[in-house]
Amino acid sequence: KPVKELTENQAATEAADLRPQLIAWGRAYYDADAPSVEDDVYDRVYARLVALETAFPNIVTPESPTQHVGGTTRGDLPKVNHDIPMLSLGDVFSIDELKEFDARLRENVDEADRDFDYNCELKIDGLAINLHYENGKFVQGSTRGNGRIGEDITANLETLPSIPKVLTRPLTIDVRGECYMPKQAFLDLNERREAEGKSPFANPRNAAAGSLRQLDVAVTRDRKLATFMYNIADYDPLDTRTQSGLLDELAELGFSTNPTYQVAHDMDDVQAYIDTYTGKRSDLAYGIDGIVIKANPLPLQRELGATVKVPRWAIAYKFPPEEVQTVVRDIEWT
Ligand SMILES: NC(=O)c1cnc(OC2CCCC2)nc1N
């Protein structure tokens, strides 16, 4: 049926059926020496998926083959085991919830350590990566995956200027951070794609994810991806014993870190930081979707540990979804 006669649900259902087929055909094309389907069949089905997703942008999914353009993404990247799991973050959506997090956390800390500081950081809207160094040399880069097993994207990450090949000290460490596509790079990329009749990326995060999974690393190279590193699997090899100091030490080692972090002594300081960056959000060169507050003392982070997936010592305060000002809203209906 013509796309314009479909409901969004019908389009979503049809698209969900087409994606695995295209991914399987795409993999066969790159992995096996003989493609499993005639090119014109692949192109016709791919064009149908693009038509469905262009007519109904809300049905686009990050793993859709239309989001991994400029060549095929590897569906079969080698796996990497994270000896120390990569955690995600619990979320809160209001200052009241944030204050509850603070109160509960301090209740669970010994009296002597209860007056700890927080470190406030912008929550970069990208995808989490791990960079493994041996004796100060970059040897492997990987995605978070499910936290314990990620995918090897070393070759792609080697094309990013912001990732040091050699550290200023011969350390064997695993450093974690965010890979993101700056807003301007995202706008320029989508402009080029529209000009080439290709479907646009849904958002910078999808664009970064698709760019990192490219089989042809030359495609990754020209996507202008960047990084902000913010964590280390084991801090013992470092000098610092605070989160804020960790960001300084990572910068000294050669990593790109985000300079907007700030130590907060109490929730009023945290609120002030949130207010400042809520106002500055649209001026930033990169997307953020909230603020991360972390207990600043690293030994306290270690002592508090994590639940199955999230640390007890950190929380993400998420911004409300950005208001999309529609013309309709501005029309006087009197
Ligand atoms: N998107 C970010 O900017 C961001 C994400 N995660 C973290 O911290 C991890 C470290 C251990 C649990 C969460 N910090 C951040 N700034």
The ligand as a Tripos MOL2 file, in Angstrom:
@<TRIPOS>MOLECULE
LIG
   16    17     1     0     0
SMALL
NO_CHARGES

@<TRIPOS>ATOM
      1 N1         26.8290   11.1630   29.6090 N.am      1 LIG1
      2 C1         27.7020   11.6920   30.4970 C.2       1 LIG1
      3 O1         28.1540   12.8370   30.3280 O.2       1 LIG1
      4 C2         28.1390   10.8670   31.6720 C.ar      1 LIG1
      5 C3         27.7780    9.5280   31.7530 C.ar      1 LIG1
      6 N2         28.2060    8.7630   32.8090 N.ar      1 LIG1
      7 C4         28.9610    9.3430   33.7720 C.ar      1 LIG1
      8 O2         29.4180    8.6310   34.8230 O.3       1 LIG1
      9 C5         29.3460    7.2050   34.7340 C.3       1 LIG1
     10 C6         30.4830    6.6240   35.5140 C.3       1 LIG1
     11 C7         29.9180    5.4900   36.3040 C.3       1 LIG1
     12 C8         28.4420    5.6100   36.2750 C.3       1 LIG1
     13 C9         28.0720    6.6940   35.3230 C.3       1 LIG1
     14 N3         29.3170   10.6390   33.7370 N.ar      1 LIG1
     15 C10        28.9320   11.4240   32.7180 C.ar      1 LIG1
     16 N4         29.3110   12.7390   32.6900 N.pl3     1 LIG1
@<TRIPOS>BOND
     1     1     2 1
     2     2     3 2
     3     2     4 1
     4     4     5 ar
     5     4    15 ar
     6     5     6 ar
     7     6     7 ar
     8     7     8 1
     9     7    14 ar
    10     8     9 1
    11     9    10 1
    12     9    13 1
    13    10    11 1
    14    11    12 1
    15    12    13 1
    16    14    15 ar
    17    15    16 1
@<TRIPOS>SUBSTRUCTURE
     1 LIG1         1 GROUP 0 **** ****
